[in-house]
Amino acid sequence: MTRSRRIFHTAGIFAGLLGGLWFASAVHAQDGITNPELVARYEQILERAPQTGPSFDRLMQLFGRGEGLDKLDERWAKLSAEPGDKGATYLVLRGLLADQLGRSDDARQHLTAATTARPDDFRGWLALGDAAAHAGKWADGITAYQKGLATRVAGEDRLTLFRKLGQAQQSNLDATGALATWRKMAAEFPDDRFAVEEAAGALLDAEQFEEARGTFQKLVDLAEPNSMAHVQALMRLADVDARQGRTDAAVKGYEAILPQTAEGSWLNRQLRVQIEQLFRRDNDVPGLIAYYRRWTQANPKDVGALLLLSGALNELDRGPEALDTLRAAATLAPDRFEVRENLARRLSETKQFDEAIKVFTALTVDDPTEDRYWEELGEANWQKTQPPTAESKAAALTAWRHPAPPTARAARRWPENAGRPPAR
């Protein structure tokens, strides 16, 4: 590049940077706090619904990057002095701003004034309850939420107040009051699945088992048959028996759901985990084995259950039974290579090398691109006779040479006395 072209190129970059800075400044002038129309537009939204959210956050961002949030508070202080609903609305906004800034005393002062000016507006009580809760003043928060519920608030806003009231009562160690709140919420919103589930969960946590069972049954009835929500509701219903220590009933409850789930799905796995935990919490591995035996006799093609049975048998050092169970699983699921590979490894571990070599060989035929099968096939051949014979050495070398080049793992495992490494 010539000197003149370099100068021209540098000047172009400089001009571009200046243009970019000018553009950014112009955007900030339009979108920032210096644009009263933009501020007014966000405030119009907040006047209709004085609460934290996108518009509130955007104003905090604009003033925070510009003149400072104290200027925003000053602006809202003037507006809060106006008579009527508008002044009360900006008292709520000042309280929310103070709460966001960690000025808890100022927040409660503004919000108390807002609720005094408009006692029938649930938003003021909700914000006051939140500010008290943030400050750890649970009793004050409970009172504010209760007064908010005493207004004509409905729908999701009413549900929010119920939830926050129940949580505040729990934090205040008022279990009786919290249960009363969850019960009332479920009674007022009998068709809301989430409200019913929250109430049922709270009842279960409080060990109100029969009431929890009835509430979870309502959740089952609300869900569409054969839907995920229906399956999850049935699981929660079985959880009641599990928490109550009714192992047999809980197992039957979880078992009844298994056919509604796909094998290998997360719901299927979760159900099996729940069943296992019922036995393992009492260290009852023999009972778990007995359960899996009953289940696999009734469901002989359940590969997942056979694998779990094999693992449980291994825990009690019942190796031959575990291996036979693993063989059955591999026979049922020839397309599940990981099951066949696990079988071959277990056969090698128990020095049943002929059968292990047969399984590994079949795997290399079905998937010749998987290096691991060739490595393990070579290892089985190598271990078959110790010291290795010429025949076993040749078989091991043939497996390890395929495919070339060998993997790093195969190279690390290459026996020094097996001969020269395969040609690359």
C-alpha positions in Angstrom: 0.0 0.0 0.0 1.5 3.4 -1.0 1.9 6.2 1.5 -1.0 8.2 0.0 -3.3 5.2 0.0 -2.4 4.5 3.7 -3.2 8.1 4.6 -6.5 7.9 2.7 -7.3 4.5 4.4 -6.5 5.9 7.9 -8.6 9.0 7.2 -11.5 6.8 6.2 -11.3 4.8 9.4 -11.1 8.0 11.5 -14.2 9.4 9.7 -16.0 6.1 10.3 -15.3 6.2 14.0 -16.5 9.8 14.2 -19.6 8.9 12.3 -20.2 6.0 14.7 -19.8 8.2 17.7 -22.1 10.8 16.3 -24.7 8.2 15.5 -24.5 6.7 19.0 -24.9 10.1 20.5 -27.9 10.8 18.3 -29.5 7.6 19.3 -28.9 8.3 23.0 -30.4 11.8 22.5 -33.4 10.2 21.0 -33.8 7.2 23.3 -32.2 8.6 26.5 -33.5 10.7 29.3 -33.1 13.9 27.2 -36.1 12.8 25.1 -39.1 13.8 27.2 -41.5 12.2 24.7 -39.9 8.8 25.3 -39.9 9.2 29.1 -43.5 10.2 28.9 -44.4 7.2 26.8 -43.0 4.8 29.3 -44.7 6.7 32.1 -48.0 6.4 30.4 -47.7 2.6 30.5 -46.7 2.7 34.2 -49.6 4.9 35.1 -51.9 2.2 33.8 -50.0 -0.6 35.7 -47.5 0.8 38.3 -45.3 -2.2 38.7 -41.8 -3.4 37.9 -41.4 -4.8 34.4 -40.0 -3.7 31.0 -41.1 -0.1 31.1 -40.0 0.4 34.6 -36.6 -1.2 33.9 -36.1 0.8 30.7 -36.6 4.1 32.6 -34.2 3.0 35.3 -31.7 2.1 32.5 -32.1 5.5 30.7 -31.7 7.6 33.9 -29.0 5.3 35.3 -26.9 5.9 32.2 -27.8 9.6 32.1 -28.6 12.1 34.8 -28.8 9.5 37.5 -31.7 7.7 39.3 -32.0 10.4 41.9 -33.2 12.7 39.0 -35.9 10.1 38.2 -36.9 10.1 41.9 -37.1 13.9 41.8 -39.3 13.8 38.7 -41.6 11.3 40.3 -41.7 13.2 43.6 -43.2 16.1 41.8 -45.7 13.9 40.0 -46.6 12.1 43.3 -47.6 15.5 44.8 -50.4 15.8 42.3 -53.9 15.2 43.6 -56.0 12.1 43.0 -55.1 8.8 41.5 -52.1 10.1 39.5 -50.3 11.2 42.7 -51.0 7.9 44.4 -49.7 6.0 41.3 -46.4 7.9 41.4 -46.1 7.2 45.1 -46.2 3.5 44.2 -43.6 4.1 41.5 -41.3 6.0 44.0 -41.7 3.1 46.4 -40.7 0.6 43.8 -37.7 2.7 42.8 -36.6 3.0 46.4 -37.0 -0.7 46.9 -34.9 -1.4 43.8 -32.2 0.9 45.1 -32.2 -0.8 48.6 -33.7 2.2 50.4 -36.1 0.1 52.3 -37.3 2.8 54.8 -38.1 5.2 51.9 -39.8 2.4 50.0 -42.2 1.6 52.8 -42.8 5.3 53.5 -43.9 6.0 49.9 -45.9 2.8 49.6 -47.7 3.3 52.9 -48.7 6.8 51.7 -49.9 5.2 48.4 -52.1 2.6 50.1 -53.5 5.4 52.4 -54.4 7.4 49.3 -55.8 4.4 47.4 -56.6 1.6 49.8 -58.6 -0.2 47.1 -55.7 -0.5 44.7 -54.1 -3.9 45.2 -50.8 -2.8 43.5 -49.9 -0.6 46.3 -50.4 -3.4 48.9 -48.5 -5.9 46.7 -45.6 -3.5 46.4 -45.7 -2.7 50.1 -45.7 -6.4 50.9 -42.7 -7.0 48.6 -40.8 -4.2 50.2 -41.4 -5.5 53.7 -40.5 -9.0 52.6 -37.2 -7.8 51.0 -36.4 -6.2 54.4 -37.2 -9.4 56.2 -40.2 -7.8 57.9 -42.4 -10.8 57.3 -45.3 -9.8 59.6 -45.6 -6.5 57.9 -45.5 -8.2 54.5 -48.2 -10.6 55.5 -50.5 -7.8 56.6 -49.9 -5.9 53.3 -50.6 -9.0 51.2 -53.8 -9.8 53.2 -55.0 -6.2 52.6 -54.3 -6.6 48.9 -56.4 -9.7 48.8 -59.2 -7.8 50.5 -59.5 -5.6 47.5 -61.4 -6.6 44.3 -58.2 -8.0 42.7 -58.8 -11.0 40.5 -57.1 -13.4 38.1 -53.4 -13.8 38.0 -52.8 -10.8 40.2 -54.9 -12.5 42.9 -53.0 -15.7 42.5 -49.8 -13.8 42.9 -50.9 -12.3 46.2 -52.0 -15.7 47.4 -48.6 -17.2 46.6 -46.6 -14.3 48.2 -48.8 -14.4 51.3 -48.3 -18.2 51.7 -44.5 -17.9 51.1 -44.3 -15.0 53.6 -46.2 -17.0 56.2 -43.9 -19.9 55.7 -40.9 -17.7 56.1 -42.5 -16.3 59.3 -42.8 -19.9 60.6 -46.6 -19.6 60.5 -47.4 -23.1 59.1 -51.0 -22.9 60.1 -51.6 -19.6 58.4 -49.7 -20.8 55.3 -51.9 -23.9 55.0 -55.0 -21.8 55.4 -53.8 -19.6 52.5 -53.0 -22.5 50.2 -56.4 -24.1 51.0 -58.2 -20.8 50.2 -56.2 -20.4 47.0 -57.1 -23.9 45.8 -60.7 -23.3 46.7 -60.9 -20.0 44.8 -59.1 -21.4 41.7 -60.3 -25.0 41.5 -59.7 -25.1 37.7 -56.1 -23.7 37.8 -53.7 -26.7 37.7 -50.8 -24.7 39.0 -52.7 -23.3 41.9 -54.0 -26.8 42.8 -50.6 -28.3 42.5 -49.0 -25.6 44.7 -51.7 -26.1 47.4 -51.3 -29.9 47.2 -47.5 -29.6 47.5 -47.8 -27.4 50.6 -50.2 -29.9 52.2 -47.8 -32.7 51.5 -44.9 -30.8 52.9 -47.0 -30.2 56.1 -47.7 -34.0 56.1 -51.4 -33.5 55.7 -51.5 -36.7 53.7 -55.1 -37.4 53.2 -55.9 -33.8 52.2 -52.9 -33.7 50.0 -54.0 -37.0 48.4 -57.4 -35.5 47.7 -56.0 -32.3 46.2 -53.5 -34.2 44.0 -56.5 -36.3 42.8 -58.2 -33.1 41.7 -55.0 -32.3 39.8 -55.2 -35.7 38.1 -58.9 -35.0 37.2 -57.9 -31.6 35.7 -55.3 -33.0 33.3 -56.2 -34.4 29.9 -56.0 -38.2 29.8 -52.8 -39.6 28.2 -51.0 -36.2 28.5 -47.7 -35.5 30.2 -49.6 -33.4 32.8 -51.8 -36.4 33.6 -48.7 -38.6 34.1 -47.0 -36.0 36.3 -50.1 -35.6 38.4 -50.3 -39.4 38.9 -46.7 -39.3 40.0 -47.4 -36.7 42.5 -50.3 -38.7 43.8 -48.0 -41.7 44.3 -45.6 -39.4 46.0 -48.1 -39.1 48.9 -47.9 -42.8 49.6 -44.1 -42.7 49.3 -43.9 -39.8 51.8 -46.3 -41.6 54.1 -44.2 -44.7 54.2 -46.7 -46.8 52.3 -44.1 -48.5 50.2 -46.4 -51.2 48.6 -49.0 -48.6 47.6 -46.4 -46.2 46.3 -44.8 -48.9 44.2 -48.2 -49.9 42.7 -48.9 -46.2 42.0 -45.6 -45.7 40.1 -45.9 -49.1 38.4 -49.3 -48.2 37.0 -47.9 -45.1 35.3 -44.9 -46.9 33.6 -46.9 -48.3 30.7 -48.0 -44.7 29.9 -44.3 -43.6 29.3 -41.9 -44.5 26.6 -39.0 -46.7 27.6 -35.9 -44.6 28.0 -37.8 -41.3 28.3 -37.0 -39.0 31.2 -40.4 -39.7 32.8 -39.8 -43.5 32.6 -36.4 -43.0 34.2 -37.8 -40.8 36.9 -40.4 -43.4 37.7 -37.8 -46.1 38.1 -35.7 -43.8 40.2 -38.7 -43.2 42.5 -39.3 -46.9 42.8 -35.6 -47.7 43.6 -35.6 -45.0 46.3 -38.5 -46.6 48.1 -36.3 -49.7 48.7 -32.9 -48.0 49.0 -34.1 -45.6 51.8 -34.4 -48.7 53.9 -31.3 -50.3 52.5 -33.6 -53.1 51.2 -31.6 -54.3 48.1 -33.1 -57.9 48.5 -36.6 -56.3 48.4 -35.6 -54.3 45.3 -34.4 -57.5 43.6 -37.6 -59.3 44.5 -39.6 -56.4 43.1 -37.6 -56.5 39.8 -38.1 -60.2 39.6 -41.8 -59.9 39.9 -41.9 -57.0 37.4 -39.8 -58.8 34.8 -41.8 -62.0 35.1 -44.9 -59.9 34.4 -43.1 -57.8 31.8 -40.4 -60.1 30.3 -39.5 -57.7 27.5 -38.7 -54.7 29.7 -35.1 -54.3 29.0 -34.6 -51.4 31.3 -35.9 -53.4 34.3 -33.6 -56.3 33.4 -30.6 -54.0 33.4 -31.6 -52.6 36.8 -32.1 -56.1 38.1 -28.7 -57.1 36.9 -27.1 -54.1 38.6 -28.9 -54.9 41.9 -27.8 -58.6 41.8 -24.2 -57.4 41.3 -24.5 -55.3 44.5 -25.1 -58.5 46.4 -22.3 -60.3 44.7 -24.7 -62.6 42.8 -22.6 -62.4 39.7 -23.8 -65.5 37.7 -27.5 -64.4 38.1 -26.6 -60.8 37.2 -24.8 -62.1 34.1 -27.7 -64.3 33.0 -30.0 -61.3 33.4 -27.7 -59.2 31.3 -27.6 -61.9 28.6 -31.4 -61.8 28.5 -31.4 -58.0 28.1 -28.9 -58.2 25.3 -30.9 -60.9 23.5 -34.1 -58.8 23.8 -32.4 -55.6 22.5 -29.8 -56.5 19.8 -30.0 -52.9 18.5 -28.8 -51.5 21.8 -25.1 -51.8 21.3 -24.3 -50.4 24.8 -26.1 -53.3 26.4 -24.2 -55.8 24.3 -20.9 -54.0 25.0 -21.7 -54.1 28.7 -22.3 -57.8 28.5 -19.1 -58.4 26.7 -17.1 -56.5 29.2 -18.7 -58.4 32.1 -17.9 -61.6 30.3 -14.3 -60.5 30.1 -14.2 -59.5 33.7 -15.4 -63.0 34.7 -12.8 -64.6 32.3 -15.4 -66.0 30.0 -13.3 -64.9 27.1 -14.7 -67.1 24.4 -18.2 -65.7 24.8 -16.8 -62.2 25.2 -14.9 -62.5 22.0 -18.0 -63.7 20.2 -20.1 -60.7 21.4 -17.3 -58.2 20.6 -16.8 -59.7 17.2 -20.5 -59.3 16.4 -20.3 -55.7 17.5 -17.4 -55.0 15.1 -19.5 -56.6 12.3 -22.5 -54.4 13.1 -20.4 -51.2 13.6 -16.9 -51.6 12.2 -16.3 -47.9 12.5 -16.3 -47.9 16.4 -12.6 -48.2 17.4 -13.5 -49.1 21.0 -15.0 -52.5 19.9 -11.8 -53.4 18.1 -9.7 -52.4 21.0 -11.7 -54.5 23.5 -11.9 -57.4 21.1 -8.1 -57.4 20.9 -7.9 -57.1 24.7 -10.2 -60.1 25.2 -8.0 -62.2 22.8 -4.9 -61.1 24.5 -6.2 -62.0 28.0 -7.7 -65.3 26.8 -4.4 -67.1 27.4 -1.6 -65.8 29.6 1.1 -65.9 28.6 -0.4 -65.4 25.1 -0.1 -68.1 22.5 0.9 -67.4 19.0 -2.8 -67.8 18.0 -4.1 -65.4 20.7 -1.4 -62.9 19.9 -2.2 -63.0 16.2 -5.9 -62.5 16.9 -5.2 -59.5 19.2 -2.9 -57.9 16.7 -5.4 -58.3 13.9 -8.1 -56.6 16.1 -5.8 -53.8 17.2 -4.6 -53.1 13.6 -8.2 -52.5 12.6 -8.9 -49.7 11.8 -5.6 -47.9 11.2 -4.2 -45.6 12.5 -4.9 -46.8 16.0 -6.5 -44.5 18.5 -4.4 -42.9 21.3 -6.1 -45.2 23.7 -5.2 -48.3 21.7 -1.6 -47.1 21.4 -1.3 -46.7 25.2 -2.7 -50.2 25.7 -0.4 -51.8 23.1 1.6 -54.5 24.9 5.3 -54.1 24.4 5.8 -57.8 23.7 3.1 -58.1 21.2 5.3 -57.2 18.3 5.7 -54.1 16.3 2.8 -51.6 16.2 0.6 -51.6 13.1 1.8 -49.7 10.1 0.2 -46.3 9.7 
